[in-house]
Amino acid sequence: MKRRNALRIIRAAAKARGLSVTVDTKAGKGSHAKVTAGTRRTTMPKNVSDPLLKAILRQLDLKD
């Protein structure tokens, strides 16, 4: 899945928890971007697989 679709899912999960999401495409190397939700931060590539999306949600503490 593309990064924008994954960000749609991340933003919805963050909104449900009352957190804001910021994406900095200049901070990551190559095709990666830094994603911050509240105080948690992770790196996300341009193309995201389903298992990787689950890991990103867990890293941002957005997964139950």
Residue pairs with C-beta under 8 A, 6 or more apart in sequence:
1 47
1 48
1 49
1 50
1 53
2 46
2 47
2 48
3 33
3 44
3 45
3 46
3 47
3 48
5 48
6 44
6 48
6 53
6 56
7 21
7 23
7 35
9 53
9 57
10 21
10 35
10 37
10 56
10 57
10 60
10 62
11 21
13 57
13 62
13 63
14 20
14 21
14 37
14 38
14 60
14 62
17 38
17 62
19 37
19 38
19 62
20 37
20 38
21 35
21 36
21 37
22 35
22 36
23 33
23 34
23 35
23 36
24 33
24 34
24 35
24 36
25 33
27 33
27 34
28 34
28 43
28 44
31 45
31 46
32 43
32 44
32 45
32 46
33 43
33 44
33 46
34 41
34 42
34 43
34 44
35 41
35 42
35 43
35 44
35 56
35 60
37 60
37 61
37 62
38 60
38 61
40 59
40 60
40 61
41 60
42 56
42 59
42 60
44 56
45 52
48 56
54 63
57 63
